[in-house]
Amino acid sequence: MLWRQRVPNASIPWVGVRRRDGAPSLLGPGRGALTRAVGAALVPVPFEVLQSSRAVSGWRLDRQRLADAVAHFAPGLRIVDGH
């Protein structure tokens, strides 16, 4: 999933993965109720996508290469562009 995080005077592109139902929880910080509430208030994607997202900052996302990789490794799935 491609999406943008609005910040004052700008927006930051992000890329995230919507994981399959039943996948084990991701490890690491930021899994509590407070983090979920803040995430729900500040970002335009479900919390589960936020957890598996990375900002496209300091590097360039090649959309064609992403599409090729998804077609190869996850045929039948689509890239959702929420820009």
Protein Blocks (a to p, Z undefined) as FASTA:
>chain_A
ZZddddehiacddddddddehiacdedehiafklmmmmmmmpccdfklmmmgccdehiac
dfklmmmmmmmmmghiacddfZZ
